[in-house]
Amino acid sequence: MDLDTLLLSRIQFAANISFHILFPTITIALGWFLLFFRIRFVQTREHAWEEAYYFWTKVFALSFALGVVSGVTMSFQFGTNWPGFMEKTGNISGPLLGYEVLTAFFLEASFLGIMLFGRGRVSERVHLIATFLVALGTTFSAFWILSLNSWMQTPAGAEIVNGEFMPVDWFAIVFNPSFPYRLAHKLLASGLTASFLIAGLCAWQLIKGSATGGTHKALRTAVFAAVLIAPVQIFVGDLHGLNTLKHQPAKIAAVEGIWETERGAALTLIGIPDEAAGTTHYAIKVPKLGSLILTHEWEGEIKGLSEFPNAHPPVAPVFYAFRVMVGVGTLMLLVALWSVWKVWPQRASPRIALPRPLLWTLAAMTFSGWLATLAGWYVTEIGRQPFIVYGLLRTADVVTPIAPANVAITLTAYLVVYGLLLITYVGVLKYMAENPVKHAPEAPSGELGKAGA
Amino acid sequence: MTWAEFLPLIFMTVMGLALLAYVVLDGYDLGVGLLLPLGNDVQKDTMISSIGPFWDANETWLVLGVGVLLIAFPKAHGMVLQALYLPAALMIVGLILRGVAFDFRVKAPTKYLPFWNRAFFTGSLAASAAQGWMLGSYITGFDSGPLGLLFSLGIAITLPAAYLLLGAGWLIMKTEGELQHRAVHWARRALWPMGVALLAISAATPLVNQAVFDKWFGLPQIFALLPVPLICAAAFFAVHWVVTRPQLIDAGYGWLVFVNTVLIFVLAFFGLAYSIFPDIVIGRLTLWEAAAATSSLTVIFIGVAITLPVIIVYTIYLYRVFWGKAHPLTYN
């Protein structure tokens, strides 16, 4: 394969957005968890809720900073690597990105300062409002960026004039056909990711003996959140799949590994798709189930990849990524059920004792949300190829004419920085979990829990 | 002037003001980052504390500025950022390092603190030098001849020096005691090199660009424009006057350093805006040629008209909450 500017730019953008999405996926839901911890503290005045809030605020601040710096990179790469994208879709994507900056970025960035450092300087009520506004800001941000992403998947409300997209109906653009499903799917994914992050780090604290009162509160909250969200996510995921079948049948054909159009299609559980041969080797199939799940009829018709010559995505990455996502999602549901089964009898007790295997399982699944989220995004984004705006604009037509060497330099730099940061981030979370009580540079100037600033 | 012609003008103004806000606000953050190695361990913590609650919101002005370029002038966005591909990447990597160092330096194990302090400084330096280079390259119309590169290099040195002065001015306002005295000392050291560099650039700009020369030195505008360099000079000497008189700092006039440095930034900015207008990519694209469709601009205009005043209000609120001298930061 030639390492040309198109491929390098795609790798660079993929690396960038993959790195970026890890952190918003945590902060979108973690913001609401923090608000919950804070409200519970205000209601009960239990010190343990304060501890939970304090500890997870630190995790939030760290994740948020990484999300911000990698997000700034994105806003530049639209122009540096995909100038054709903005030239051709700027009239649509511009306003959507603009509203994200105006309604979300400033809101979350400004009130984060007050949320993190404002205690003692503002009243408890203002501090609670700041926490709420930060959570709201992250959610607004998800709203706008997913609207744009969904529009690229299922473009609506626009017409093409002289090769440029022109807006016709803004309501149709914002609430394009796949947007409600994608937004719900993403927000729930964030909920699961944050739940398992909290549960995993809390389990690690229990294993290592560094648990505080806040650990037990946070663990219980996370486990209950996970068991509520996981089934809803599976239901919403199914709806999202049906929506994709309607608007992007080629993506579904790749997901399911269906090569020729058929009725009563089997569901391929696993196998090795071979695009050159047009078949899936060693496939394990359940007869008729594919049609049943996708069309809700035993004999429903599903279009095969051969119907989309030169206009379907590469099969293997989409096929595998989908199975990773569903596999991890299913595992999350099972572990959440197991956890709640153990936690439920102790719901009134201030301390939770869990069996060792469960603690280790939760700790091992700390970042399972990342895996499922990335796999899910690969399904939907690689599944959109070879188009950048589905069916209307090809990715190859909007790439920068910059020399491959320059892209290779920046790609290498980004990969080194991102690799370093990812290792450090995970290492620091582990360190913080094992040392929940602050060490020297962050020592409070007042007593713990009182206004110190 | 019709609405369709007027809108790009509004967005040019919004973009300019957002970038000005960025340069001033993140300028003092970056300046403090550049000064960081000069403080001792306790002072380093205080220096970071003085910018901790603000930096994130400050950096957002860059996203807004580039965002408006992207949204309102999509054709210019691609052209400018491709021409500045490598320095833009360097700036981004710098901003990444600086941004994460804020958190990692206090959350990572203490033994890594010196590493993250260095990352904070290196990131600030890379970002500010890259910004200077980008500005220089932009002014010369992306001239990659030796003269153009020399000019870009000049600004790549001048802008960090100006940020440094701004950062020192910020520390004079936000700190007290020994650190404040050192900040005065740093400001004094940075002042003359920055002044000379600024003068050299101002003199060189009309020379590398004939259109700019005509705009400034024609009659009668030269008389109308004369106050710009004069006020600049007055602001410069006001800073000089304060930093060479410790008793003025002790009497509470330290804020004059920051305010006058900001004034120099604002005037330099307006000088630049005047030189370039109405081009958005010098000599290649006017702002009307680069503008997005009127209907799209109208949609964003509504958003800007509603949200920008609100953003300004809560930004002022943020500064009021953290008004006064900086203390060690704590989440409690």
Interface residues (C-beta under 8 A of the other chain):
Chain A: Y54 T57 K58 A61 L62 F64 A65 L66 V68 V69 S70 G71 V72 T73 S75 F76 F78 G79 T80 P83 G84 M86 E87 G90 N91 I92 G94 P95 L97 G98 Y99 V101 L102 T103 F105 F106 L107 A109 S110 F111 L112 G113 I114 L116 F117 G118 R119 G120 R121 V122 E164 M166 P167 W170 T400 P401 I402 N406 I409 T410 A413 Y414 V417 L421 T424 G427 V428 Y431 M432 H439 A440 P441 E442 A443 P444 S445 G446 L448 G449 K450 A451 G452 A453
Chain B: D45 G52 P53 F54 D56 A57 E59 T60 L62 V63 L64 V66 G67 V68 L69 L70 I71 A72 P74 K75 H77 G78 M79 V80 L81 Q82 Y85 L86 A88 A89 I92 V93 L95 I96 L97 G99 V100 F102 D103 F104 R105 V106 K107 A108 P109 T110 L113 A292 A293 S295 S296 V299 I300 G303 V304 T307 L308 I311 Y314 T315 L318 V321 F322 H327 P328 L329 T330 Y331 N332
